[in-house]
Amino acid sequence: MKKLSKLEAVLWNIALPGFSQLLAGKYLKGVLFIALEFIINVNSHFNLAILYSFQGQMKLAFEAANLQWLMFYPCVYMFAMWDAYRYAMPPDEKLSFLPFVFSAYFVTVGTIYGGKATIFGIQPGIVFFPMLSLIPGLLFGFLIRSLLLKRGVKKWKSNT
């Protein structure tokens, strides 16, 4: 099995969840993540929503998306990324799951409100608002991790 760097693991999974697992020789897990990606993507009509969003047609993007399916996407996506990162990280790294977890939470909420949210009078839409929600999710996750590490939390290990 190939040992990936943390950056390589995350970047391949940004391209498509499951790629890093395949590269690391975890074929069952990789195929499962890719299958979940396609099932959720097709049933949520996510690619059509992305297409409309990039064309600036936010209303059509929202109407095309099936939120019942699309709300699964952030958690599966971030979990696949976390799984790849976890395999690549040093064994003594603690609480590094927190930015991934909080990103999944924030992007899911961003998906829920993506069709109605406005920022400075601009409606980013069902694709871009969840993407923007990743930023506070990461910041909050890193902040919580930092605070817990400063308090000396030793019982939580990232690899368990």
N, C-alpha and C positions, 0 to 999 in steps of 0.2 A: 504494500500500500504506500502510496506517495504521501509525504507530509507536505502540506501546503503552508505558505505563510499566511498570517492573518489577513493581510491586505488582499492577497490572491483569492483566498476563500470567500471573502465578502464581495469582491468585484465580480467573480464568476457567478455568484448567486444573485447579484443585482441583475446581471444579464438574463439569467433564467434560474429560478430556484431548482436545485437538484444538480446543477452542473458541478459545483464543488464536490458534492458527495460522489459523483461519478469519477471525477479526477482523483479523489482520495481512495478509490477502490471500494466504496460503500455503495454497491450497485443497487441493491434492493431499496435502500433509502433514497438514492438518487432518482430511480425510476418512479418511486412513490411520490416524491415532491414534484417531479415533472408532470406526472399524471394529474395530481391535484391542481397544479397550475393550469393545465389545459381544461380540466373539468370546470373549475371555477371561472376561468376566463371566458369560455364558450357560453356557459349558462348565464353569466352576468352581462354578456355583450360588451365586455370591457374594451376590446380592441375597437369596436365601433364608437364607444364613448371617447376613447383616446383620439381617434380620427377626427371626430367632430370638435373635440376640445382644441386640438392643434389648428383646426380651421377657424377657430373663434366662434363656433356655433354652440355655445354653452347650454342653451335650452334643449337643443336636439341631443346633445351628449347626455344630459340628465334624463331625458325621456327614453333614450335608448338603453340606459343602464338598468339592470335588474338589481336593486339594492339588497334584496333577500340573499342573493348569491354574492354580490360584490362585497358585502360586509365580512365575508370569510377571508377575502384576499389578504388584507394587511396582516392578520395573525399567521396565516400559512407562510406568507412571504417572509415575515420577520423571523418566524421560527426556523425556517430553512436556512436563513442567513446566520442565525444564532448557532444552529447545529454545526454549520461549516466552520464558523469562528471558534466554537468550543473545541473542535477537533484540532485546530491549528494553534490554539493558545498554549502558553506555558502552563504546566500543571498547578503552579502555585498562584495563578491569577485568580483573584476573588471578586465576586459580585459583578463580573463583567456582563452578566445577562441583563442587568437592569436597564441600560439604554435600549436594548432590543425590545424588552417587554413594554417599557413605557412608550416606545415608538409605535408598537403595535396598537396599544390603547389609543394613543392620540390620533393615529391615522384612521383607526376605525371610527372614532368620533368625527374626524374630519370628513369621512365618507358619508356619515349620516347627515351632516350639515352642509355638505358640498354643493348641493343644489340651491341653497338659499343664502349662504354666507356672502357677505361683501366686505371688502377691505378697501378703505378710502374710496368708496363708491364703485369699486370694480368687483364684479362677480367672477372669481377664479374658476368656479365650476366644480363638477364632480371628479375631475382628474387632478387639477392643479391645487385645489384647496387641501385635499388629503396629502399631497406631496409637500405643501407648505407646513402642514401639521406635523410632519416628521421632525422639523427643526425644534419646536418646543418639546416634543417627545424625547429626542436625544438629549437636549439640555437638562430636562427634568431628571432623566435617567442617570446622567453623569453626575448631577448635583446630589441626588439621593445616594448614589454609590460612594461619592466622595465623603459625604457626611457620615455614612455608616463605617467607612474605612477609618476615618479620623476618630470615631468613637471606639475603634478597636474591635469591631465585629469579627470574630475569628471562627465562629461555628458554621458560617455559611461558606460552602465551597462551590465554585462555579461548575465543577465537573460532576456534581452529584445531583 
